[in-house]
Amino acid sequence: MNATAQGAAEQVPEQTMPLDVQTMRATALRLLGDDAERLPLEELDSLTQALRGMLMLLLPEVTAAADRHPKGDMPRVCALVGVEEAWRRLRTRSVPAASPWALRHAQRLARSVMALTDHYVNLGGQA
């Protein structure tokens, strides 16, 4: 695990509120559906910002859940790979909603939200 993932795990408080996994998945699916290309620019921008916020909530939770599993445990390893990929996507410069790349950027964030919610549930979090 690198310093970013370690730092995120160290910042997790002992008692946290359960994540609203269903809402996170529903939001991500809005951008992964067939009609995503028809989203108004304002909604695309709003969904992108919401996904960024969701990732900021998911990253420390998934990292903490992974750290409760033994090293070498495959679900732990997969979750930490997903955490690293999500961090890379978050560090990518934001794309204006009017850009032809905005939807693709938002869809990458949505795929990370979907992956991290799956990891969260697989590691024992509440769905």
C-alpha positions as CSV (number, residue, x, y, z in Angstrom):
1,M,0.0,0.0,0.0
2,N,1.4,3.4,-0.9
3,A,1.5,6.6,1.3
4,T,-1.8,7.9,-0.2
5,A,-3.8,4.8,0.8
6,Q,-2.0,4.7,4.2
7,G,-2.8,8.3,4.9
8,A,-6.5,7.8,4.0
9,A,-6.8,4.8,6.3
10,E,-5.2,6.7,9.2
11,Q,-7.8,9.6,8.9
12,V,-10.8,7.3,9.3
13,P,-12.5,7.9,12.6
14,E,-13.4,4.9,14.7
15,Q,-17.2,5.4,14.4
16,T,-18.4,6.3,10.9
17,M,-21.9,6.5,9.5
18,P,-22.9,3.8,7.0
19,L,-22.6,4.9,3.4
20,D,-25.6,5.2,1.2
21,V,-24.4,2.6,-1.3
22,Q,-27.7,2.4,-3.2
23,T,-27.8,6.1,-3.9
24,M,-24.1,6.1,-5.0
25,R,-24.8,3.2,-7.4
26,A,-27.9,4.9,-8.8
27,T,-26.0,8.1,-9.4
28,A,-23.2,6.3,-11.1
29,L,-25.6,4.3,-13.3
30,R,-27.1,7.6,-14.6
31,L,-23.7,8.2,-16.3
32,L,-23.2,4.6,-17.4
33,G,-26.6,4.1,-19.0
34,D,-27.5,4.3,-22.7
35,D,-29.0,7.8,-22.4
36,A,-26.0,9.4,-20.7
37,E,-24.9,11.2,-23.9
38,R,-28.2,13.1,-23.9
39,L,-27.7,14.5,-20.4
40,P,-27.9,18.3,-20.2
41,L,-24.5,20.0,-19.5
42,E,-25.7,21.3,-16.1
43,E,-26.7,17.8,-15.0
44,L,-23.5,16.3,-16.3
45,D,-21.5,18.8,-14.3
46,S,-23.7,18.2,-11.2
47,L,-23.4,14.4,-11.4
48,T,-19.6,14.7,-11.9
49,Q,-19.2,16.8,-8.8
50,A,-21.5,14.4,-6.9
51,L,-19.4,11.4,-8.0
52,R,-16.2,13.2,-6.8
53,G,-17.8,13.7,-3.4
54,M,-18.9,10.1,-3.3
55,L,-15.4,9.0,-4.0
56,M,-14.0,11.2,-1.2
57,L,-16.4,9.4,1.1
58,L,-15.8,5.9,-0.2
59,L,-12.0,6.0,-0.4
60,P,-11.2,6.1,3.4
61,E,-14.1,3.6,4.1
62,V,-12.9,1.0,1.6
63,T,-9.3,1.5,2.7
64,A,-10.3,1.0,6.4
65,A,-12.4,-2.1,5.5
66,A,-9.5,-3.6,3.5
67,D,-7.1,-3.0,6.4
68,R,-9.3,-5.2,8.6
69,H,-8.5,-8.1,6.4
70,P,-5.2,-10.0,6.4
71,K,-2.5,-9.1,4.0
72,G,-2.6,-11.3,0.9
73,D,-6.4,-11.7,1.2
74,M,-7.6,-11.4,-2.4
75,P,-10.7,-9.2,-1.7
76,R,-8.3,-6.9,0.3
77,V,-5.8,-6.7,-2.6
78,C,-8.5,-6.1,-5.2
79,A,-10.1,-3.3,-3.1
80,L,-6.8,-1.6,-2.6
81,V,-6.1,-1.7,-6.4
82,G,-9.6,-0.1,-6.8
83,V,-8.7,2.6,-4.2
84,E,-5.5,3.4,-6.1
85,E,-7.3,3.7,-9.4
86,A,-10.0,5.9,-7.9
87,W,-7.3,8.2,-6.4
88,R,-5.7,8.5,-9.9
89,R,-9.0,9.4,-11.4
90,L,-9.7,12.0,-8.7
91,R,-6.3,13.6,-9.3
92,T,-7.0,14.0,-13.0
93,R,-7.8,17.6,-13.8
94,S,-11.5,18.3,-14.0
95,V,-12.9,18.6,-17.4
96,P,-15.4,21.4,-18.2
97,A,-18.9,20.1,-18.9
98,A,-18.8,21.6,-22.4
99,S,-15.7,19.6,-23.3
100,P,-16.2,16.6,-25.6
101,W,-14.2,14.6,-23.0
102,A,-16.5,15.5,-20.0
103,L,-18.8,12.5,-20.3
104,R,-15.9,10.1,-20.6
105,H,-14.3,11.6,-17.5
106,A,-17.5,11.4,-15.6
107,Q,-18.0,7.8,-16.7
108,R,-14.6,6.9,-15.4
109,L,-15.5,8.4,-12.0
110,A,-18.8,6.5,-12.1
111,R,-17.0,3.2,-12.8
112,S,-14.8,3.9,-9.8
113,V,-17.8,4.6,-7.6
114,M,-19.4,1.3,-8.8
115,A,-16.2,-0.6,-8.1
116,L,-15.6,0.9,-4.7
117,T,-19.2,0.3,-3.6
118,D,-18.8,-3.4,-4.6
119,H,-15.5,-3.6,-2.7
120,Y,-17.1,-2.0,0.3
121,V,-19.9,-4.5,0.4
122,N,-17.5,-7.5,-0.3
123,L,-15.4,-6.4,2.6
124,G,-18.3,-6.4,5.0
125,G,-19.8,-2.9,4.6
126,Q,-23.6,-2.4,4.6
127,A,-25.3,-2.3,1.2
